[in-house]
Amino acid sequence: MKEWDMRKKWLTKRAIWRLMLLSAAILVIAAIFEFAQQVVTSNFSPIEKTGYILFMWLVLVGSLLSFAMISPDLMDTISKMLGFGDEEEEKDENKT
């Protein structure tokens, strides 16, 4: 594959949409981590800190689920990169 063809695949609407979704997900995750850092270093009681951390965890799960519903193939790619592949897909790949 030529170098221009490799670059050209990133100039499609779908690729740009995926990059926008991925960057939005990174910004959401960074904001949640920043809020978590502020909570952990605050003077809240341990019970309040635990409540905030559980809330942030639910927000992170919700945001990742919403990104998965918007672009499931992008989340599949990210999951595979992180090592969280589906067991059924791994079994199918091992059979071939």
N, C-alpha and C positions, 0 to 999 in steps of 0.2 A: 504494500500500500504506500502510495506516495505521501510525502509530508503534507502537501496541500489537502489531500483527501482526508488525512487524519485530523487536520484542523477544521475542515469544512463540516465534519459531523457535529461539531460543537456550535455551529451557527444556525442550527435548526430551532424552530419554535419549541419543540419538545425538550431539547437539551437545555435551552435557556430557562424554560419553566422548571426543569429539574434543579438547575443551579440556584434559581431563586428560592425554591422550596428548601433546598439543603441549607442555604445561607440563613433563611428565616429560622430553621430548626436550630442551627448553631447559635443564633442570637437569643432564642428563647432559652436554650440550655445554659448559655453564659449568664443570662439575667437571673435564672434560678440559682445558679452557683453563687453569684454575687449576693443575692438575698440570703442564701444559706450561710455564707461567710459572715454576713452582718448579724444574723441571728446567733450563730455559734459564739461569736466574740462579744455579744451583748451581755447585759447584767440580768437577763431574764432568769427565772427559776428553771430548774431542770424539767419540770413538767411543762412549762410554757415552751421551752426549746423543743421538747419532744413533739408537742402539738404542731408547732410551726414546721418542723422537719417532715412530719407525716403529711401535712398540707402541701408542702413543696413537692414531696414525692408524688402525691396524687396529681398535682398540676403537671409535673413532668410526664407522668404516664399518660395523662389526658392529651397533652400536646403531641407526644409521639404517636398516640393512637390516631389523632386527627391527621397528622402528616401521613400515616400509613393508609388512612382512608382516601386521602387526596391523591397520593402517588404510591400505590402498593409495590410496584416494581422497583422504585427507588429505595424503599425501605427494605425490600428483599436483598438488594445489593449491599446496603449498609449492614444489615444483619449478617450476611455472609462474611463481610469484611471483619466484623467483630467476633466471628466464630459462633454465631447463633443460627446455624442453618436448620432447616426442617429435617427431622429424622427420616421422613418418607422420601424426600428428595435425595438425601445421602444414600439411602438404600438403593434407590433407582440408579444413582450414579455408580455405585459399587457393582451392580449387576452387569452393567454394560462394559 
